[in-house]
Amino acid sequence: MEQETRIAVIGIIVEDRTAAEAVNRLLHDFGDCIIGRMGLPYEKKGVNIISVVVDAAPDRISALAGKLGRLPGITAKALYSRAGLGMREERA
C-alpha cells in the first residue's frame, strides 16, 4: 500500500556558505519529491535563505529536514500543509 503524501515547505537558513555543497547534495538526493525551490541571498545579515516545496510521505519530509538541520551552519524546519488529509473546515 502506497503511503499518503503531504505538501510541505522546508525553510533553510544557510549561515555558513561552506555547507552549501552538502545542502545541494541532499536536495539532489531528494530531488524526486521536490516541486520547486527558491534561494535568496540576504547580504545585510550575511545569510542565504532557501525555501523548498516538497510533495512526499511525512517521514521522507522529516528525514530531509532533519538531515539538513544537522549540517553545521544550517537551520532547517518543515511546515506541513493540511491539504490531502481529508479534513474539512467547519463553518459556523
N, C-alpha and C positions, 0 to 999 in steps of 0.2 A: 504494500500500500504506500502510495506516494504521500510524503508529509506536506501539509499545507504551507504555503509560503506567505511571507509578510513583506510589506514595503517598509523600508526604514531609511533614515538619513544618518550617516555616520559623520560626525563633525570631528575634524582632525586639526590640531594646532601644532605646528612644527616650530619648536623653539631652537632646535639645533639642526642646522642645514646639513650637517654631515650624516644625519639619519635619513635624508631624502631618498637615497638609493634603496635602503631597506623598506621604506614606505612604498615606493613604486614597485618593488619586487612582490610585496604582499598583495598590493592591488592587482598586479598582473596575475598572481596565483588564484585570486578570487574573481577574475575577470568575467567568468561565465554568469555571475549573478549581478554584475554592476550595470545599472541602467545608464548612469552618467556621472560625471564629476566636474567640479569647478574649483579652481585654485586661485587664491588671491594673495599677493604679497602685501603685507602691511608694514611698510618700512618704518613708519613712526614708532612702532613698538618692536620692530626687529623680528617679526614672526611671519610665517606663512600659514594661511588658513585654507583648508581643503574640505569641501563637502562632497560626500559620495552617496549617491542614491542607489539602493540595492533592492532586489526582489529575491528573497531566499528564505529557506527554513530558519526559524528563530535561532536554532543552535549554530547555524553557519554564520549568521549575522553577529552573534555573540562571540564566536571564535575569531572573526576578523577584527572586531572592535577590541577584543582582549589582546590579540597579538600586536595590534598597532599600539595600544596603550602601554604595553610592556617595553616598547622600544625606548631607549634613553633619549630624552629631549622631545618626546612626543606625548601629547594628551589626546585621547580619543574617547568619544561617547556615542552611543547609538540612541536614536529617537525613533520609536516604532509607531507606525500608523495603525489605526483600528480597522482600516479597510480590509475586507476579506474575512473578518471574524464572524460575520453573520449577526452583528449587533445592530439593533435598531434604536434610534433615538426616540425617547418617549416625549410626546408633545402634549403640553398642558391644554 
